[in-house]
Amino acid sequence: MEEEKSLNRNYPEEVRILEKEGREFILVGTAHVSRQSAELVREVITNERPDCVCVELDAQRHKSLSEQNRWESLDLRAIIRQKQLSTLIINLLLASYQKKLGDQLGVMPGVELLEATKVAAEQNIPIALCDRDIRVTLRRAWHLLSFWKKMELLAIGLAGIFEKQEISEEKLSELRRKDMLSELIAELGKAMPVLKTVLIDERDAYLAQKIKAAEGEKIVAVVGAGHLEGISKALAENQHRDLREIEQIPPASPAWKWIGWSIPALVLGSIFYIGWTRGIDTAGHSIFFWILATGLPSALGTLLAWGHPVTVLSALLGAPITTLSPAIGVGYVAALVQAYLRPPMVKEFQTVREDVGKFKKWWQNKLLRVLLVFIFSSLGGAIGMYFGSYKIVSALFQ
């Protein structure tokens, strides 16, 4: 028989104590931007001396919180080769938002989670990182959004990064008391229900399952206040879910793969047909047009990003080839060339979290300029590919 109780412990309402099958689960709901939450976490762990401390972190986020110099050790060229620049951009935007918020609150987001791991280590208590890999969570959310919802989400994110609005003292007080990240996700969930499903509901189930799997009879779990209800319900009802189902990234639609390869096939087939029916010279003109249609916009985008002259040339020559192969994009080619020719300095890695929120710094910081080269050259190549393929295919009917 499961029972939720407060016992005679002098804890605030954000601490919930549940018993299930002879085990005790002490859930500590925190605000991720609160020094008071960090102090509460230390108090509960010290008083309870649990068999295990569970925290709402995965290995990636734990490393990000505990290693303050993580940007300095970033291997940019390896990230480009692994085609992970999109993930890097998202992480930088999140880090910038956290930095801006932390500066106004006087405490960095996630300090209470890091405090939980520190206290547990001090008292030789085993630690369990119970959250799903943040990269899986973000990619699941991204894959499940429609194209227009993705654009809407990016617009909201960029607006928040460059917004200069000051937070009032009343709002600051509210931020310190509540898990505002969960509230923000809940608000986004009204317009984009899939976000709430992936970022809140799935993680509630995942966290509850991992907390139950922790070893020991007394477990302290430190989680965002927005997860308290969902985790409590899952523990109380003894819900079980196959975690493999929500640890997988949804595969890309076969339709997108078909489109990705059909455009190059259509362009090459059209050029071959033009050469067969109208002569080699006419086919040569079509090939030259494709080179200009794809190469010039990509090179122009690279130029607008203040790319090195050789980088601009690599975009001009690379776009006509890469646009015919979905396996690699011109943005990665241009970004890799730019990273070799204009490698970022250590100080630019150190200031990147501040610089990413300043519009002009995207051109001044060499790390951000590599990302800008990637974005603008990719955009130019995509525009040129669709325009060039339309003109070449339409020439068949003239």
Sequence and secondary structure as in RCSB ss.txt:
>XXXX:A:sequence
MEEEKSLNRNYPEEVRILEKEGREFILVGTAHVSRQSAELVREVITNERPDCVCVELDAQRHKSLSEQNRWESLD
LRAIIRQKQLSTLIINLLLASYQKKLGDQLGVMPGVELLEATKVAAEQNIPIALCDRDIRVTLRRAWHLLSFWKK
MELLAIGLAGIFEKQEISEEKLSELRRKDMLSELIAELGKAMPVLKTVLIDERDAYLAQKIKAAEGEKIVAVVGA
GHLEGISKALAENQHRDLREIEQIPPASPAWKWIGWSIPALVLGSIFYIGWTRGIDTAGHSIFFWILATGLPSAL
GTLLAWGHPVTVLSALLGAPITTLSPAIGVGYVAALVQAYLRPPMVKEFQTVREDVGKFKKWWQNKLLRVLLVFI
FSSLGGAIGMYFGSYKIVSALFQ
>XXXX:A:secstr
  EEE TT    TTEEEEEETTEEEEEEEE TT HHHHHHHHHHHHHH  SEEEES  HHHHHHHH TTTTTT  
HHHHHHTT HHHHHHHHHHHHHHHHHHHHHTS TTHHHHHHHHHHHHTT  EEE S  HHHHHHHHHHHS HHHH
HHHHHHHHHHHH      HHHHHHHHHS HHHHHHHHHHHH HHHHIIIIIHHHHHHHHHHHHSSSSEEEEEEEG
GGHHHHHHHHHTT    HHHHSS     HHHHHHHHHHHHHHHHHHHHHHHHH HHHHHHHHHHHHHHHHHHHHH
HHHHTT  HHHHHHHHHHHHHHTT TTS HHHHHHHHHHHHS   HHHHHTHHHHTTSTTHHHHSHHHHHHHHHH
HHHHHHHHHHHHHHHHHHHGGG 
